[in-house]
Amino acid sequence: MTSRRVGPCVLGLALLAALAAPTTAGAAPAVPSPTVEEQRLDRSVPQEILRRSGFGTATGRFARALGAARSYGEARRVVAREGSALWRRAVDRAQGRGPAGGDLSRDDDRPLYWARLAMTRQVRTWQPDFGLTDARRARLLDELERTSRGQTSLRHPRGGGVKRVLVTGFDPFTLDRDIRTSNPSGAAALALDGTVVETPDGPARIEAAVFPVRWRDFTPGASRAFGAGEGTVERTLRPHLPEVDLFTTVSQGRVGRFDVERTNGAWRGGFPDNENVSRTGAIPVAGPATRPQWTTTTLPYAAITAADTGRFPVYDNTAVTEIPAGGTEPVVRPDGPTPGSTARAGGGGDYLSNEIAYRATLLRDRLGLRGTLPGGHVHTPVLRFGAGNTTEVTDPEFVRDRLDIIAQVRAIVAVALGAAERPRR
């Protein structure tokens, strides 16, 4: 995700129809509008992905259950139950449990993304008889987002027999460039969630979640549903970083290579998100007076880059873009930032992948875990369609590369665990 300059009733039947029907100019003025991201759902590619994965049935069930809710409390229970069920269904499908639901490969992350948008659009435009304030609608949307992303189901084993790992991925993005886009980091999160990898020191259990590609979700205090001074990254990771043995945020980065990003910068470069919104400026955090310009990985990058983890090369990426102390213009530094410089791009760029890396490692440091907790960011290769495929939603090369990337993320985690020093509990 590197920015390149040069996130039993007639009502039930009506709700089902609303999922498939585009919003029109004649809609009642009181009905909130779908977001830019949700509006893409009406195009043929998302509908084909939902149909060929069987995930359209999940959105239909949600519409019926929501339409039957007769109070805000009932609606909130429906949202929590169905959001959690969507995440479990996506994880089960990715890991080979239950029916495939269609001919789309099980490793595909896109059914979860488009099904979630169908559900959030339904909540956003729903007008129940009991009335729904803006604040309560926002809480329903927040509950749906968090449960369907695995953020509320992170459960680490207790005791000292099993190590604990936290991995995060991202939604597809740049959808206006190619709406068929998949994100291998999200696919890896689904494939790894709840799985166990073997290390020289014994087994390790991986828990995973997925984040949106939206500036607003990362901004502290931007949503009334979030706690004061926290965005979605801090809210999700804060309870878990003190209890894990290793964490890595993951996103899609450069063509043909993995990168362990050495340094993260406190700067947003403005590349549009999944709502076509741009943000440029210093990354907003709680306590900005103590906001460092740079944070660094504590992943064992030397061991990771030296290991044979798969067919894609893995690099220790040390480059950043900075404004040197006393300077006014950005300068690329291949070997990392110089003292007193101001960040303009970390190794992972100036988009949301850099920002999640910055936020996660800053949170690690603010929790006093810098010296004991290995953690940082890994960029996967860009996932591309096979040569000549400009219209089909999948092809053999596309699936092969995604499977290879997922396997290599797993191998990187195993190597990092074997090389990292973290006290056992």
MIVO-829619 format. One record per residue (C-alpha): x, y, z. Coordinates in pm, whole numbers, padded with zeros to 5 digits, always signed. Example, Ala and Ser with C-alpha at 12.3 -4.5 7.8 and 13.67 -1.06 7.14 Angstrom:
<nodes>
+01230-00450+00780/+01367-00106+00714/
</nodes>
This chain:
<nodes>
+00000+00000+00000/+00284+00231-00081/+00180+00571-00216/+00337+00643-00550/+00390+01004-00654/+00579+01066-00968/-00981+00245+00262/-04137-01282+00764/-04227-00952+00612/-04248-00729+00309/-03993-00500+00468/-03739-00782+00465/-03790-00828+00091/-03752-00456+00035/-03425-00459+00227/-03298-00741+00009/-03383-00545-00303/-03204-00241-00167/-02879-00435-00151/-02886-00495-00525/-03050-00173-00643/-02847+00145-00701/-02934+00460-00511/-03135+00689-00735/-03199+01060-00748/-03563+00994-00654/-03480+00841-00316/-03645+01001-00014/-03433+01296+00106/-03432+01165+00465/-03245+00848+00369/-02867+00885+00425/-02660+00835+00112/-02421+00544+00063/-02054+00632+00069/-01839+00644-00244/-01695+00309-00141/-02040+00153-00100/-02164+00287-00433/-01910+00075-00622/-02101-00230-00502/-02357-00190-00782/-02103-00253-01055/-02083-00591-01227/-01748-00707-01085/-01847-00688-00715/-02174-00864-00794/-01987-01140-00978/-01745-01185-00688/-02032-01213-00441/-02217-01458-00665/-01916-01679-00740/-01819-01703-00372/-02167-01752-00226/-02128-01442-00009/-02440-01282-00152/-02639-01514+00073/-02475-01358+00380/-02591-01011+00280/-02943-01139+00215/-02961-01302+00558/-02841-00981+00717/-03109-00778+00538/-03383-01008+00664/-03254-01006+01022/-03211-00629+01029/-03557-00576+00880/-03709-00785+01159/-03544-00578+01436/-03801-00379+01633/-03566-00181+01857/-03215-00039+01861/-03109-00312+02105/-03231-00583+01868/-03058-00414+01576/-02730-00396+01764/-02748-00767+01848/-02817-00847+01482/-02523-00636+01367/-02281-00792+01618/-02394-01146+01538/-02393-01112+01161/-02068-00913+01149/-01891-01181+01351/-02046-01453+01136/-01920-01283+00820/-01563-01279+00951/-01583-01644+01062/-01727-01744+00726/-01445-01567+00540/-01179-01727+00762/-01337-02072+00729/-01355-02039+00352/-00995-01927+00326/-00882-02218+00543/-01080-02485+00359/-01363-02539+00605/-01722-02566+00487/-01853-02519+00134/-01665-02295-00108/-01995-02139-00215/-01884-02112-00577/-01591-02146-00814/-01390-01847-00689/-01070-01968-00521/-01087-01999-00144/-00785-01776-00088/-00970-01472-00226/-01010-01179+00014/-01257-00987-00204/-01584-01164-00105/-01541-01041+00254/-01472-00686+00138/-01775-00657-00091/-02011-00840+00145/-01914-00606+00427/-01988-00303+00209/-02330-00444+00121/-02400-00474+00493/-02268-00130+00589/-02470+00027+00308/-02779-00144+00442/-02722-00007+00792/-02634+00339+00657/-02955+00372+00453/-03193+00180+00684/-03494+00372+00816/-03662+00158+01085/-04004+00242+01224/-03860+00298+01572/-03631+00575+01445/-03254+00584+01450/-03044+00881+01559/-02720+00961+01380/-02522+00864+01691/-02690+00524+01717/-02648+00458+01346/-02278+00539+01384/-02251+00288+01668/-02418+00019+01457/-02178+00086+01172/-01881+00077+01409/-01996-00255+01554/-02038-00401+01208/-01698-00280+01090/-01511-00412+01392/-01679-00753+01413/-01657-00823+01040/-01286-00735+01038/-01187-00975+01317/-01095-00687+01545/-01322-00800+01829/-01238-01171+01809/-00863-01157+01878/-00809-01428+02140/-00459-01524+02247/-00379-01844+02439/-00284-01816+02803/+00020-01969+02968/+00374-02016+02848/+00337-02315+02619/+00237-02129+02305/+00373-01804+02165/+00129-01537+02057/+00142-01349+01727/-00071-01065+01591/-00090-01003+01215/-00298-00740+01037/-00391-00688+00672/-00580-00437+00459/-00877-00413+00226/-00835-00390-00151/-00767-00035-00273/-00717+00173-00593/-01055+00035-00700/-01124+00315-00947/-00810+00209-01129/-00920-00157-01137/-01227-00267-00943/-01112-00629-00964/-00828-00556-00721/-00743-00799-00442/-00509-00729-00149/-00279-01019-00056/-00230-00878+00294/-00603-00920+00362/-00592-01267+00209/-00299-01353+00437/-00490-01234+00744/-00782-01464+00657/-00554-01759+00585/-00352-01717+00907/-00616-01623+01164/-00629-01884+01439/-00358-02101+01284/-00046-02241+01451/+00307-02229+01314/+00598-02430+01447/+00915-02254+01561/+01241-02379+01717/+01097-02280+02056/+00764-02454+02002/+00425-02364+01856/+00294-02014+01800/-00068-01916+01742/-00149-01634+01501/-00447-01404+01547/-00533-01168+01261/-00754-00873+01171/-00808-00647+00868/-00814-00267+00848/-00994-00031+00608/-00820+00187+00352/-00976+00511+00477/-00803+00810+00629/-01097+00890+00856/-01082+00559+01042/-00716+00613+01127/-00772+00966+01262/-00811+00988+01641/-01146+01129+01747/-01281+01145+01391/-01566+00909+01479/-01791+00943+01780/-01779+00567+01807/-01406+00574+01886/-01253+00648+02221/-01100+00989+02285/-00763+01024+02119/-00778+00688+01942/-00839+00574+01587/-00905+00222+01471/-00539+00112+01489/-00479+00211+01851/-00823+00093+01957/-00765-00250+01809/-00401-00304+01903/-00373-00144+02246/-00530-00434+02445/-00315-00695+02268/+00039-00563+02223/+00132-00619+02590/+00036-00987+02568/+00181-01092+02231/+00531-01218+02152/+00547-01060+01806/+00333-00847+01577/+00351-00740+01218/+00126-00516+01017/+00117-00620+00651/+00015-00445+00331/+00068-00464-00044/+00371-00273-00162/+00609-00310-00454/+00619-00531-00762/+00796-00866-00727/+00937-00824-00376/+00874-00828-00003/+01010-00545+00213/+01068-00527+00585/+01027-00154+00641/+01300-00033+00874/+01169+00320+00942/+00821+00475+00949/+00754+00847+00903/+00500+01078+01068/+00362+01216+00741/+00052+01169+00524/+00121+01221+00156/-00235+01271+00032/-00291+00971-00195/-00671+00917-00221/-00826+00646-00007/-01119+00416-00087/-01359+00707-00041/-01151+00921-00281/-01051+01141+00012/-00698+01284+00041/-00515+01385+00357/-00181+01565+00360/+00011+01665+00671/+00158+01530+00991/+00000+01206+01112/-00246+01311+01385/-00190+01133+01715/-00285+01178+02078/-00019+01383+02254/+00123+01551+01941/+00385+01731+02149/+00559+01396+02196/+00507+01276+01839/+00842+01160+01696/+00918+01216+01329/+01032+00855+01293/+00968+00514+01449/+01161+00198+01374/+01094-00171+01338/+01196-00418+01606/+01138-00716+01379/+01455-00927+01329/+01503-00797+00975/+01848-00947+00925/+01722-01298+00996/+01412-01248+00783/+01599-01124+00479/+01863-01399+00509/+01611-01683+00527/+01463-01877+00238/+01098-01794+00293/+00965-01833-00062/+01009-01740-00426/+00991-01362-00381/+01305-01180-00259/+01279-01008+00079/+01460-00678+00137/+01557-00477+00442/+01427-00143+00315/+01612+00142+00484/+01524+00431+00250/+01319+00732+00365/+01234+01079+00237/+01309+01363+00475/+01352+01738+00499/+01696+01766+00659/+01743+01977+00970/+01765+02338+00852/+01648+02247+00504/+01330+02317+00310/+01318+02055+00034/+01260+01677+00059/+01564+01453+00015/+01572+01075-00034/+01802+00903+00214/+01885+00543+00117/+02024+00462+00463/+01754+00614+00683/+01683+00953+00837/+01946+01198+00956/+01934+01364+01302/+01674+01637+01340/+01506+01574+01006/+01135+01604+00932/+00954+01305+00782/+00805+01313+00435/+00794+00935+00367/+00894+00626+00558/+01035+00319+00393/+00676+00218+00330/+00586+00550+00168/+00342+00811+00292/+00010+00626+00260/-00192+00420+00507/+00056+00131+00515/+00322+00369+00646/+00065+00514+00883/-00037+00181+01035/+00331+00094+01076/+00396+00430+01241/+00093+00405+01470/+00158+00044+01574/+00525+00100+01651/+00455+00431+01827/+00196+00252+02041/+00454-00021+02113/+00697+00246+02231/+00441+00439+02435/+00346+00116+02612/+00710+00073+02710/+00756-00237+02492/+01021-00117+02247/+01297-00317+02412/+01099-00640+02450/+00840-00668+02172/+00945-00747+01813/+00713-00565+01577/+00698-00369+01255/+00569-00366+00901/+00605-00600+00604/+00511-00511+00248/+00407-00792+00014/+00455-00796-00363/+00185-00632-00573/-00076-00887-00681/-00137-00864-01056/-00352-01043-01311/-00200-01264-01576/-00079-01117-01902/-00368-01017-02127/-00636-01039-01857/-00809-00702-01853/-01167-00811-01778/-01185-01144-01590/-01206-01134-01209/-00948-01410-01167/-00696-01624-01354/-00441-01898-01271/-00142-01663-01234/-00339-01429-01008/-00437-01719-00778/-00090-01876-00783/+00080-01551-00682/-00167-01483-00402/-00119-01834-00261/+00258-01796-00280/+00244-01458-00106/+00026-01599+00173/+00265-01891+00223/+00561-01655+00234/+00397-01428+00491/+00349-01738+00709/+00715-01834+00660/+00833-01481+00743/+00635-01491+01068/+00789-01827+01159/+01142-01701+01089/+01080-01382+01288/+00957-01583+01585/+01258-01810+01574/+01500-01518+01566/+01327-01281+01805/+01397-01272+02174/+01082-01227+02379/+01036-01347+02741/+00806-01651+02766/+00508-01630+03003/
</nodes>
